[in-house]
Amino acid sequence: MKPLRRYISLVLVLFCSITFSTLAVGAERTPTDDLRPILDALTEILNDETLKGREKREERREKIMSVISCGFDFREMSKRVLGRTWREISEQEQGQFTVLMTKLLENVYLGKLEGYTENDPGKIAQSLEYVGESVKDDRAQVSVLLDNAGVKIPVHYIMRLEGPVWVVYDINIEGVSLVRNYQEQFRSILRTENFSGLVKVIEEKNQSFLEEVQ
């Protein structure tokens, strides 16, 4: 396993380096410029016939997460979801929560995209349409439309400037913000239970996603 993980890490670093070094050439890039190669690579994997089906789910997810990790800031997402509790827990607990939250966001976000491709195979990459971009200081929103059996699905990527690169820290799908949705859910849990109780809830959620595909 360790050699495989090292290989995956090297491929990820190489992909990110090539992607962003290429984009760095020429005029100052926009949030869409940074997001587009990530989404293009994601949809290419989703439409790869050799990676379709439940039996390929683990391999497909691993490839997708390696790609989107270049442009998705899962630690920032986790921090925003947890709110002030983030500042009250240790660095080790922050790391633990980020790992769990990343897996949960993977299950929810990729689960939706996989559902679209299963309903209408091959169309997601063909119909991926960039319909808008708004930028204010170091914050931005990039909007795209996905075609699900003729129905346009709006997806808004909320981004921030991190150094020279724009990264995603929230995703709004069909009017629902992933970060805000879990902020509200977890706030009520934290009122009645401590951080360890919330960790248990997230572990159970991730386990339920795993059981659904077995």
C-alpha positions in Angstrom: 0.0 0.0 0.0 2.7 2.5 0.9 4.4 2.4 -2.5 1.0 2.8 -4.2 0.2 5.8 -2.0 3.6 7.4 -2.7 3.0 6.9 -6.4 -0.5 8.5 -6.2 1.0 11.4 -4.2 3.7 11.9 -6.9 1.1 11.9 -9.7 -1.0 14.4 -7.8 1.9 16.8 -7.2 2.9 16.4 -10.9 -0.6 17.1 -12.1 -1.0 20.2 -9.9 2.4 21.5 -10.9 1.7 21.1 -14.6 -1.8 22.5 -14.3 -0.9 25.7 -12.5 2.4 26.3 -14.1 0.7 26.2 -17.5 -2.0 28.6 -16.3 0.6 30.9 -14.9 1.9 31.8 -18.4 0.4 35.0 -19.9 -2.2 37.3 -18.4 -3.4 37.2 -14.9 -5.7 34.2 -14.6 -9.3 34.3 -13.4 -11.1 31.9 -11.0 -12.6 30.2 -14.0 -9.2 29.6 -15.4 -8.1 27.8 -12.2 -11.3 25.8 -11.9 -11.8 24.7 -15.5 -8.9 22.2 -15.8 -10.0 20.6 -12.5 -13.6 20.2 -13.6 -12.5 19.0 -17.1 -10.4 16.3 -15.5 -13.2 15.4 -13.1 -15.8 15.0 -15.9 -13.3 13.0 -18.0 -13.0 10.5 -15.2 -16.7 10.4 -14.6 -17.2 9.6 -18.3 -14.5 7.0 -18.6 -16.3 3.8 -19.5 -13.6 1.7 -17.8 -14.3 3.4 -14.5 -18.1 3.2 -14.5 -20.2 1.1 -12.2 -20.3 0.4 -8.4 -17.5 -2.1 -8.7 -15.2 0.7 -9.9 -16.4 3.2 -7.3 -13.3 3.1 -5.1 -10.9 3.4 -8.0 -13.0 6.2 -9.6 -13.3 8.1 -6.4 -9.5 7.9 -5.7 -8.7 9.3 -9.1 -11.3 12.1 -8.7 -10.1 13.1 -5.2 -6.5 13.2 -6.4 -7.5 15.6 -9.2 -9.8 17.9 -7.2 -7.4 18.1 -4.2 -5.5 20.5 -6.5 -8.2 23.1 -6.3 -10.5 22.3 -3.4 -9.5 23.5 0.1 -11.1 20.8 2.3 -9.4 22.2 5.4 -11.0 25.6 4.9 -14.4 23.9 4.2 -14.0 21.9 7.5 -13.0 25.0 9.4 -16.1 26.9 8.2 -18.4 24.0 8.8 -17.2 23.7 12.4 -17.3 27.5 13.2 -16.0 28.7 16.5 -15.6 25.1 17.7 -12.6 24.9 15.3 -10.7 27.3 17.5 -11.5 25.3 20.7 -10.1 22.0 19.6 -6.5 20.8 19.2 -4.5 20.8 16.0 -4.7 17.0 16.0 -8.5 17.1 16.4 -8.6 19.7 13.5 -6.8 17.2 11.3 -9.1 14.4 12.4 -12.1 16.5 11.6 -10.8 17.5 8.2 -10.2 13.9 7.2 -13.7 12.9 8.2 -15.3 16.0 6.7 -13.4 15.5 3.4 -14.8 12.0 3.2 -18.3 13.2 3.9 -18.1 16.0 1.3 -16.7 13.4 -1.2 -19.7 11.2 -0.5 -22.2 14.0 -1.0 -20.7 16.0 -3.8 -19.3 13.1 -5.9 -22.4 11.0 -5.1 -24.6 13.7 -6.8 -22.3 13.9 -9.9 -22.2 10.1 -10.2 -26.0 10.1 -10.0 -26.2 12.5 -12.9 -23.9 10.4 -15.1 -25.8 7.2 -14.2 -29.1 8.8 -15.2 -27.7 10.1 -18.5 -24.3 8.5 -19.3 -21.8 10.7 -21.1 -23.7 13.9 -21.1 -22.2 15.6 -18.1 -18.9 16.3 -19.9 -20.6 17.4 -23.1 -23.0 19.7 -21.3 -20.7 21.3 -18.8 -21.3 25.0 -19.4 -19.7 27.9 -17.7 -22.4 30.6 -17.3 -21.0 33.2 -15.0 -18.2 34.5 -12.8 -18.2 37.2 -10.2 -15.2 38.4 -8.2 -14.9 40.7 -5.2 -11.5 41.2 -3.8 -10.2 37.8 -2.8 -13.6 36.0 -3.1 -15.3 34.7 -6.2 -18.1 32.5 -7.5 -18.0 30.5 -10.7 -21.3 29.1 -12.0 -21.8 26.1 -14.3 -24.7 24.2 -15.7 -24.9 20.4 -15.9 -27.4 18.7 -18.2 -29.2 15.9 -16.4 -31.6 14.2 -18.8 -32.4 17.6 -20.3 -32.7 19.3 -17.0 -30.2 22.1 -16.3 -28.5 21.6 -12.9 -26.9 24.8 -11.5 -23.7 24.4 -9.6 -21.9 27.4 -8.0 -18.3 27.0 -6.9 -17.4 29.5 -4.1 -13.7 30.3 -4.2 -11.0 32.4 -2.5 -7.6 33.5 -3.5 -4.9 31.5 -1.8 -1.6 33.0 -2.8 -1.6 33.1 -6.6 -4.3 30.4 -7.0 -8.1 30.4 -6.7 -9.4 27.5 -4.7 -12.9 26.2 -3.9 -14.1 26.4 -0.3 -17.9 25.8 -0.8 -20.2 24.3 -3.4 -23.8 25.2 -4.0 -25.7 22.5 -5.8 -29.3 23.2 -6.8 -29.5 26.1 -4.3 -28.0 24.2 -1.4 -24.6 25.2 0.1 -22.7 22.2 1.3 -20.9 24.2 3.9 -24.0 26.1 5.2 -26.0 22.9 5.2 -23.6 21.1 7.5 -23.0 24.2 9.6 -26.6 24.2 10.6 -26.8 20.4 11.1 -23.6 20.3 13.3 -24.5 23.4 15.3 -27.6 21.6 16.7 -25.5 18.5 17.4 -22.8 20.5 19.2 -25.5 22.2 21.4 -26.3 18.8 23.0 -23.1 16.9 22.5 -19.4 17.7 22.6 -16.9 17.5 19.7 -16.4 13.7 20.2 -20.2 13.2 19.8 -20.1 15.1 16.5 -17.2 13.0 15.3 -19.2 9.9 16.0 -22.1 11.3 14.0 -19.9 12.0 11.0 -18.3 8.5 11.2 -21.8 7.0 11.1 -22.8 9.1 8.1 -19.7 8.0 6.2 -20.4 4.4 7.1 -23.9 4.6 5.9 -22.7 5.9 2.5 -20.3 3.0 2.3 -23.0 0.4 3.1 -25.3 1.9 0.4 -22.9 0.8 -2.3 -22.0 -2.7 -1.0 
